[in-house]
Amino acid sequence: MAQALAVETHGLTKRYSTGVLAVNQLDLRVRTGEVYGFLGPNGAGKTTTLRLLSGLLHPTSGTAIVAGAAPGSPASLSRMGAMVETPAFYPYLSGRDNLRVVARYASVPSSRIEPVLKLVDLTDRARHKFKTYSTGMKQRLGVAAALLKGPDLLILDEPTSGLDPQGTMEMRALIKELKQGGRTVLLSSHLLNEVELTCDRVGVIAKGKLVAEGTVDELRARSGGRTLRIRATPLEQAQRLLESLLPEPVRVIDGSLILNVDPAQAASINRRLVSEGIDVSELRVDEQSLEDVFLQLTETPTLPSPASGGGEQR
Amino acid sequence: MIASFRAETLKSRKRWANWILFGILMLTLLLFGYILSYVILKHPPRNFESPVPASVLIREVFPENLLANVLSPTSTIGAAIMIILGGLSTASEFGWLTVQTILIQKPGRAAVLLGKLANLAVITLLVSVVALGSAALTSYLLVTIDGSSSSWPPVSVLVKGFGALWLELAVWTAFGMFLGIAFRSTAAAIGGGLTYLFVLEALVGQLLRETAGIKEILRFLPGVNASAVNASFRLTFRSPNAGTQLVDATRGWITLMVYLVLFTILAIVIFQRRDVGGS
C-alpha cells in the first residue's frame, strides 16, 4: 500500500528574475511520519525549495502539494510549521510577545505559548527582548514558533546552523522527540553528520536538481559502497595512469587517490603502479562515508542507475 | 483578517517608534499650533508686522477656528509622520525578514495585508480623535485663560472636519505603506515619501504652480487636493497666508478617496504577487 505523502512536488521549477535557475524540475516525495533530510551544498537550491513549499516564492512551473493543499494556502499553512533560513522576529518584542504575535496570526490560543517555550527551554529568557538573544536562542525561538500550531508537518531550514555543540545535540534530540510524536519533519542541511543521525530518508540536491533519494544506507550502496584509497608518489603521474586505465573518475581527496572499483582489483592496480615506477605507500579499501557519497553525488549530477535498492534515481 | 488585525494591534502597541511619532505629532500640533502661537500673539514682539493685527490673529487658536488650525499642519508635518508610520509598518517587515514569519502562519497574503490596513485605519482614527480632542481642549483652555468669548463650529462642520482629518491622515499612511511594500526598504520608503512630499509637492509644486501644463498635473496630486479640502474650513478672519486653491473642495475629497483606494489596491497587488526572499 502506498504510504501517504506529506509533501509531493512534480517538476517544481524556480527561475529568479535574475535568470538564476535555483530549482530545476524537482520531484520530491516526503512520506507522512518520517524525518526527511534535504541535503545539498550551499547554493544547491535547498532554501529556495523550502520557500516554494512554504508559499513564500511562486514557482516558475510545476506543482506542489504540502500537507494536503497548495503551498501558501490557509489549508496548507494551518497544518505546517516552518522555520526558513533565519529565525526572523520583531527585535523590540520579547520572545514571549513574539510568540503571542505568531499565535494571533495563526489563530492559536495563547495557552499554547508556555508549553512550546518549555519544550525549547526558553521559559527563563522569554521576557527578554529578541534582539538580546544569542544565535542558539533565536534558533530555538524559531522552532517554538514553528511548533505553536501543533503542526503535522514541520519544515526546518538548517536547524542547527550557528548552534554550539551542546545546542546542536539538543536540537537533534528535539527533532527525534518530534518524530516520536508522529510528526513529519523535513529538514534541510549541508551537515552530513546531522542528517545521518536524525533522518529516516535523505534527498540530495545539487544545482537545483534532486540527484538521489533514499536511506543513508541505500545511498552508500548506490555509490559503490566501498572505495579504494591509494597514496602514491608522484601523485599526478599515478592519477593520469589510473584515469587511462579505468572507466570511473579518479578523485583526489587529502592527497590520496579515491577509486570506485572492485576491491579485488587492488593487487593488479598496485602491480601496475609499481611497474610504472610509482611508489605506493598506502593502499586500502574504505567503506564509503556519507561525506564521500555526498561529494560524489553533488559533483556528478547524473549517476548510473542503481543495480538494486529502494531509493530511486533522478 | 481578524487574526492578522489582532496581531498587528499587538505589534503596533508595543512599538516605541509609533509612540514617538505620535508624540511628535501632538507636540507640533499643541505646542507650535496653539501654545506658542498664543504666547507670541498675546505678547507680540515690537517688530511684529502683519496686515492682520495680532489681536485678531490670536483667534486662530480659539474654538471657532478649531478645524482650520488642526487641519493646517496635516498636509505637512501630519503627512510626513503618517508616511513614516505607514512606511515603517510594512518596510520593517522586509528589513527584519518578519514578513516570512507572518506569511507562513495561517492567513493568506491578502488577509495579512488587510489586517495591517485595518490596524492602520484604526490608528489613524485614534490619532484623529486624540488630535482633534486635545486641540479642542487646549483651545478651550486658551480662550478661558484669555477671558475672550468664542463659539464652537456647528456639529455638522465638526463631523465633516473630523472626516477630512481622518481621510488625509489615512491617504498619507496608505502612501507610506505602499512605498514600504514597493521598495521593501525602510530608508527608501521613508526617504522616497518625504522627498515626494517636501520636494516635489511643496517646493517644485509651489515654484511651478502657475506654469501651464505643470498646473494641470498639480491638480491631481494628493497634497494639492488635501490643501483644497483644508481650505474649505475657513478661518473666521481673512488670513494673510490664504492663497487660491488649484481645485475645489469637492474634487479634493473625491481625489483623496481615489488615492486611498489606489494605494491600497496597489499595495495588495504587489504584496500578493511578489516573491518573499531569494534572489
Boltz contact constraints between the chains, C-beta under 6 A:
constraints:
  - contact:
      token1: [A, 16]
      token2: [B, 278]
      max_distance: 6.0
  - contact:
      token1: [A, 16]
      token2: [B, 279]
      max_distance: 6.0
  - contact:
      token1: [A, 18]
      token2: [B, 279]
      max_distance: 6.0
  - contact:
      token1: [A, 48]
      token2: [B, 278]
      max_distance: 6.0
  - contact:
      token1: [A, 51]
      token2: [B, 277]
      max_distance: 6.0
  - contact:
      token1: [A, 54]
      token2: [B, 104]
      max_distance: 6.0
  - contact:
      token1: [A, 56]
      token2: [B, 100]
      max_distance: 6.0
  - contact:
      token1: [A, 56]
      token2: [B, 103]
      max_distance: 6.0
  - contact:
      token1: [A, 56]
      token2: [B, 276]
      max_distance: 6.0
  - contact:
      token1: [A, 56]
      token2: [B, 277]
      max_distance: 6.0
  - contact:
      token1: [A, 57]
      token2: [B, 275]
      max_distance: 6.0
  - contact:
      token1: [A, 57]
      token2: [B, 278]
      max_distance: 6.0
  - contact:
      token1: [A, 74]
      token2: [B, 106]
      max_distance: 6.0
  - contact:
      token1: [A, 74]
      token2: [B, 108]
      max_distance: 6.0
  - contact:
      token1: [A, 77]
      token2: [B, 106]
      max_distance: 6.0
  - contact:
      token1: [A, 78]
      token2: [B, 106]
      max_distance: 6.0
  - contact:
      token1: [A, 82]
      token2: [B, 104]
      max_distance: 6.0
  - contact:
      token1: [A, 84]
      token2: [B, 100]
      max_distance: 6.0
  - contact:
      token1: [A, 88]
      token2: [B, 96]
      max_distance: 6.0
  - contact:
      token1: [A, 88]
      token2: [B, 97]
      max_distance: 6.0
  - contact:
      token1: [A, 88]
      token2: [B, 98]
      max_distance: 6.0
  - contact:
      token1: [A, 88]
      token2: [B, 100]
      max_distance: 6.0
  - contact:
      token1: [A, 88]
      token2: [B, 101]
      max_distance: 6.0
  - contact:
      token1: [A, 90]
      token2: [B, 98]
      max_distance: 6.0
  - contact:
      token1: [A, 92]
      token2: [B, 15]
      max_distance: 6.0
  - contact:
      token1: [A, 93]
      token2: [B, 14]
      max_distance: 6.0
  - contact:
      token1: [A, 101]
      token2: [B, 7]
      max_distance: 6.0
  - contact:
      token1: [A, 101]
      token2: [B, 10]
      max_distance: 6.0
  - contact:
      token1: [A, 101]
      token2: [B, 11]
      max_distance: 6.0
  - contact:
      token1: [A, 104]
      token2: [B, 3]
      max_distance: 6.0
  - contact:
      token1: [A, 104]
      token2: [B, 6]
      max_distance: 6.0
  - contact:
      token1: [A, 104]
      token2: [B, 7]
      max_distance: 6.0
  - contact:
      token1: [A, 105]
      token2: [B, 3]
      max_distance: 6.0
  - contact:
      token1: [A, 105]
      token2: [B, 7]
      max_distance: 6.0
  - contact:
      token1: [A, 105]
      token2: [B, 102]
      max_distance: 6.0
  - contact:
      token1: [A, 105]
      token2: [B, 105]
      max_distance: 6.0
  - contact:
      token1: [A, 106]
      token2: [B, 105]
      max_distance: 6.0
  - contact:
      token1: [A, 106]
      token2: [B, 106]
      max_distance: 6.0
  - contact:
      token1: [A, 107]
      token2: [B, 3]
      max_distance: 6.0
  - contact:
      token1: [A, 107]
      token2: [B, 106]
      max_distance: 6.0
